[in-house]
Amino acid sequence: MMRFPFPLSTLLWSALLLTATVGCQSHDQPAAGAAAPATQRVTDDVGHQLTIPARPRRIMSLAASMTEMLFAVADTATIVARTQVCDYPKAALRKQVISSYPLDLEGLVALHPDVVFTTEGITSLDDIARLEKLGIPVYCQRYTSVEDVLRGITDLGRLLNRPAPARHLTDSLRTALRAVEQLPRPGRPPAVLAITWQDPIYVYGENTLFTDKIRRAGGRNAVTEHFAQPYPALTREYILKLNPEVLIGGSFGKLDSTFFKAYPELKRIKAYQNHRVYAVTGDLMERPSPRVVESVRELQRLIWAPPAP
């Protein structure tokens, strides 16, 4: 079963990161001979304004997905720590560990980071406020589409004065994504339900990154209703009405002995009847990281797998 990715605040994606009020603000180039600015005033994806060094030298992340982004874009020598759940790439394992939950405030402050990165829903608003009160700026990103993730990588490239590595990465990811989207699809998009928890039954809602990933993989989210909660709890009656053709959240054998044993009436859905119940790689599914295209590729392979005889 995948870990439960409950956000702590409402997930709403702002408009495109194209203006100075979004992500890393652009700044006028200094006149010839003028000193470069020491700081930059930026606005993160949740609308929070903060001031960070123009060239951050000590950075870290409180979200595993963002740690992956930093290792893909930043000068890794500037990454001073990781959290207890940051396990990719392998180079991250050599960094000092700072607990993100509960937040090791004392240990984090002792590292004197120039800026701390996180994703919406991972770090509580209280912890963010505590860090900023101590003079440590916290930059937050949010994602509800694959393009949001790629834009977030570009944004980090500007923030960290690493635009070239960020551009190279996003160009490669877009090329790989196009290759996945162009793969043959033998039928209409199947309705896919992805569960994150069994009791109660929580699922990936319509307003989540999963909806865009499954669409790019050639399927569609079985949940089309827009709930206030991105990961809504669904009743068994609601799931029967959805009647998903594919169920994601664990192998058929595992869910047959747990999920479907607890809710035997759900054996009537098409996914169970056709043995189209699959486990996915948890980190790929849960983390909006540079591996997002790998996640789309995995979903594509599963939803177009031939039904079991």
N, C-alpha and C positions, 0 to 999 in steps of 0.2 A: 504494500500500500504506500502510495506517495505521501510525503510529509504534508501537513496541513498548512497551506500558505496564507493564513488569514491576515489581511492587512489591518493595521491599527487605525487607519484613517481612510476616508472615502477616496476611491480612485477616480479621479477625473483628469483627462489629458487636456492640456491647454492647446491653443492653436499652434500652428507650425512654428518651429524655432527659427524664425527668419528675421526677427527684429531685435533691437538692442534690449528689449525687456524680457527676452527669453534666453535661457541657457547662459552661455558666456557672451557678454556684451562685446561688440566690436568697439574699438577705440581709434580715434584719429591718430595717424602716425605723427610722432613728434617732428617738429621742424628740424632741418639740418643743424647739427650741433647741439640741439636741446637734449637734456637728459631724459631717458626713458622713464615712464611713470613706475613707481615702486609698487603700486597696488592697482587692482582693477575692481570696479564695482560691478557686480553681476546679479542676475535674477535667476533663481533656479526654476525647476519645472512646476513647483507648487506655488510660485509667485513670491517667494521669500527673497528679499534683497540682502546681500552680504558683501563684505569687502574681503578680498583675499590677495595675497602677493601676486604681482604680475608674473613672477616665475616661482611657483611653489617648489620648495626643496624637501619638504617633509610632509608626506601624504599617507593616508590610509583609508580603508573602507570598513563600514560596519555591516555590509551586505555581501554575501558570497558572490552574487552576480556582478556587483560593482568591482570586487577584487579581481575577478576575471578580466573585466574591462581595463582596469589599471595595469595589469600585467601585460595586456595586449597593446597598450598605447604608451604608457608612461616609461620614463627611465626607471627601471626597476630598483635602482639604488635609492631612489627617493621614497620608495614604499617602506614605511618603518614598522608596520605590523599587519597582522591579519586577525580575524576572529576565530573562535573554536570551530566554526562550520566552514571556513574558507579552506577548501582542500584541492582546489584546481586553479592554475596549473601546479605541477609538482614543485616549482620554484617557490610557490607561496608557503609551502611547508617549512621552509627555512627561516621564515620571518617570526618575530616574537608574537605570542598569542595574547590578545586582549579580549576578554569575555564581552560579548555583545548583549547577552541576556543571562543573568542581570548584568547591566553595563558596569564594567570595571572602570569607574570614573577616575579613580586615583591613578591606576596604571596608564590609562590613556593620556591624562594630563601630563604625566611624567615624561611622555615621549615628545611633547611640545610640537604637535603637528601643525602645519600651516593651514591645512584644511582637511576636513573629514568628509568623505563621500558616503552616501547611502541611497537606498531606494524607498519610495513611499510605502509605508506599511511595515517596514522592517524595524525602524528605530522610532521609539515612541516620541510624541511631541514633548513630553516632559523631559526626556533625556536630551533631546535637541536643545531645549531651552536651558538646561543645566550646563551643557557644553558651551553654548554661546555666552552665557553669563560669565563663564570663566575665560572668555576671549578666544574660544576655538570655533571658527565658522564651520557650519555644516551645510553641505550642498546636496540637495535631494533631486533625484530623477524619478520620472514615472513613465510607464509604457503600457499602451493598449494595442499596439500593432508592431509588426516586425520593423516597419520603417521607423517607428519611435526608437527602437533599440539602435538602429544604424545611426539615427540622428544623434542619439545620446553619445555614441562613440565619437562622432565628429565634434560634438560639443566638448567632450573631454580633451580632444586634441587641441582645441583652441585654448581651453583653460590652462592646460599644462605646457603650452608652447611646443606641442608635438603634432602639428597639423599633418605633416607628411606621413608618419606611421598610421595615423587615424584614417587618412584618405586611402592609403594603400589597403588597409584592412577592409574598409567599407566597400571599396571597389571590388575586392576579391569576394566578399560576401554577396554582393549583388549579382556578380557573375554566377556564383554557385546557386543562388536562389533562382535565377532564371532557368538554369539547367534543370532544377527540380520541377519547376512549374511547367516546363515543356515536355516532361515525361508523358507517355501515352496514358490515358485514363479510359478504361474500358466501359464505363457506364456513367450514369448520373451521379452527382455527389451524394455519398451516403451520409445519413444523419448519425453523428457521433456524440455520445455522452461521455464525459470524462469526470469521474468521481474523485474527490480528494479525501473523503472521510466516510465511514460507514454508518455510524450511529451518533447523531442523525446523519442522513445522507446529504452531504455537501457536494456540490458540483462546480465545475468551471462555468460561470455564467456567460451571458452574451457579451457583456462589457469587460472582457478580459483579453489578454494577449492570445490565449488559446483559440479564440474565434478566428483571428486573422491567420494564425499558424495552420489551423485545420483547413481553412479556405484555400490557402496557398498549396496545401498538400492535396487538394482535390476533393475535400469533403466539406461538410457544413456542421456547425454546432447544432445539436438537437434542441438546445435551449435558445429560443428566439425571442422570448419575452425579456424585456429589460428590467431586471430587478435592481432595487437600490443597493443591495449587497452584491458585490461582484461574484462572491462564492455563495450562492443561496442554498438553503436547505430545502430539499424537495420531498414531497410526500410520495408514497408508493403509487398512489392514484395518479399523481401528476406524471410520474415516470412511465407508467403504463400508457398514458395518453400520448406521451412523446414517442413511445415505442422505438427506441434507437436501434439502428441497424448494426452499430459498432459500439462496444463499451470499453472504455479505457480506465484502468485503475488497478489491474492485477491480472495474473494469468488465469485462464479458465479454471484450471484445477484449484487454485488458491481461492478464487472468488466463489467457486461452486461449493466449497466446504465452509465458507464464512459468510459472505454477502448473500448469496442465494439461499443458503441454509437459514439465515435469519429472516429473509424476505422471500419465501418460496413462490409467492404470487408473481414475482418479477421474472420467474422463469418463462413467462409468456412473451417476453419481449423478443424481437427478432434477433438481437445480438446473442442472446442465450440459445435460442432455437437453432441458430446457424453456427454456434461455437465461435462467434466473432467477438471474443473477449480477450483483451490483450494487456500485458504489462508494458510499460514504457520506462525508459531510463529517467529516474526521478530528477536528477540534476538538470537534465536537458529540458524536461517538462516545466520545472519550477523556476529556473533561473533565466531572466531576460539578459543573457550574456552574449558574447561574440559567438557562442555555440548555438545561437538561435536557428541558423540554417540547418545545422545538424539535427536539431529537433524536428524541423519541418520535414527533413528527409526521412527521419524515423517514422513519423506519422504517415507520410506518404506510403512507405513500404508496408505498414500494418493495415491501413484501411483498404489498400488494393490487393492485399493477400487473398488468395482463393479461399472460399469457405471450406471448413473441414468437411470431409465426406460424411 
